[in-house]
Amino acid sequence: MCLYFLKGSSGFIKIGRSSNFAKRLSEIRRGTTDEHVEVLKVFYGGDEYIRARERELHLALAADNFKGEWFLPGERQANRPRRW
């Protein structure tokens, strides 16, 4: 399983998880109104570990949540992947 960080051309950051990243990325690119979706970072690990990290990040960034798994861009989001 993987935890991924994407950035749409709108500037919003998506934090999600998937067991098939290539398929999920394709679905997101087809389903978003953004012209471009950039892959910022992908982390791989065990299912429980990835689920826990995603949940932790979503809770920590709840104040910056835009919609679902999409978050407002900001310093906290930009720095989070590098701290792991």
ChimeraX attribute file (.defattr): number of C-alpha atoms within 10 A of each C-alpha:
attribute: neighborCount
match mode: 1-to-1
recipient: residues
	/A:1	17
	/A:2	19
	/A:3	21
	/A:4	21
	/A:5	20
	/A:6	20
	/A:7	20
	/A:8	19
	/A:9	13
	/A:10	13
	/A:11	15
	/A:12	20
	/A:13	25
	/A:14	25
	/A:15	21
	/A:16	23
	/A:17	22
	/A:18	17
	/A:19	12
	/A:20	10
	/A:21	16
	/A:22	9
	/A:23	10
	/A:24	14
	/A:25	17
	/A:26	11
	/A:27	11
	/A:28	15
	/A:29	15
	/A:30	12
	/A:31	9
	/A:32	11
	/A:33	12
	/A:34	15
	/A:35	10
	/A:36	12
	/A:37	22
	/A:38	13
	/A:39	14
	/A:40	13
	/A:41	13
	/A:42	15
	/A:43	13
	/A:44	14
	/A:45	11
	/A:46	9
	/A:47	14
	/A:48	10
	/A:49	13
	/A:50	20
	/A:51	17
	/A:52	11
	/A:53	14
	/A:54	19
	/A:55	13
	/A:56	12
	/A:57	14
	/A:58	19
	/A:59	12
	/A:60	13
	/A:61	14
	/A:62	12
	/A:63	10
	/A:64	16
	/A:65	18
	/A:66	14
	/A:67	10
	/A:68	10
	/A:69	16
	/A:70	20
	/A:71	21
	/A:72	18
	/A:73	17
	/A:74	12
	/A:75	8
	/A:76	12
	/A:77	19
	/A:78	12
	/A:79	10
	/A:80	10
	/A:81	14
	/A:82	8
	/A:83	5
	/A:84	6
